[in-house]
Amino acid sequence: MRNPRIYLNQALAVNTQVQLSDDAFGHVVRVLRLSDGDPITLFNGQINEGETAPYYAQYQARLVNVTKKQAFAQIEGEQIVENESPLNIHLGQGISRGDRMDFTLQKSVELGVQTITPLFTERCGVKLTGDRLKKKQEQWQKIVISACEQSGRCLVPEVKAPVSLSEWQTQQTEALKLNLHPRAQHSIMSLPVETNQVRLLIGPEGGLSDEEINSARDAGFTDVLLGPRVLRTETAALTAITALQCRFGDL
């Protein structure tokens, strides 16, 4: 029987009953056509305090009191989930056009990224301000949540408010800062360092300008090589994240 994973932004506990959000109701009842008694799995992205250490969990539940306008879930069990990478990756992604940005966000979450900051760069070619920018950020966050539902993650990565590249690259951090460059000395796999935190900078279509690359280098970013071929922005991001997980993470 189908048992979808559903994100709910509220407290969850065994032997309690919760109402599905509008988005969850629409997916579970209207799209999947589940009804009373059908199983679902819930998670809320929150860290629980355990006896020995904090943990993430998902909850086994069954639908109850399903009507045409609302539905509830009776939580019956809790399962600890331990599938987060030991590597904390913060992706700074140059905003790309159309579906490319959505695809990059979705797949980067599946690969274990923990934070995403969309970046305005010289060549991003996307003009977003005010309400349009806020709505786009909310849309991106929904894509991230959907990717968590699909991939089994309980930690929900945050899509931060888009900022300029110059602002993002000068933010204080203890992370290893990396930028892709076709003539770099080291590949990700041959970096002579160990780390559990990375800030990864990926340019938009057309890449970063020479001035932006130099500026990132001045801000402490290390150039890294990602093979001999030119990659699209979405391919570059996912290939780099995969290499980082192989080098420092859990792949």
Secondary structure as UniProt FT lines:
FT   STRAND          5..7
FT   TURN            14..15
FT   STRAND          17..19
FT   HELIX           22..25
FT   HELIX           26..31
FT   TURN            36..37
FT   STRAND          39..43
FT   STRAND          48..49
FT   STRAND          54..64
FT   STRAND          72..81
FT   STRAND          88..94
FT   HELIX           99..110
FT   TURN            111..112
FT   STRAND          115..120
FT   TURN            122..123
FT   HELIX           130..151
FT   STRAND          158..159
FT   STRAND          163..164
FT   HELIX           165..169
FT   STRAND          176..180
FT   TURN            182..183
FT   STRAND          186..187
FT   HELIX           188..190
FT   STRAND          197..202
FT   TURN            205..206
FT   HELIX           210..218
FT   TURN            219..220
FT   STRAND          222..225
FT   HELIX           233..248
//
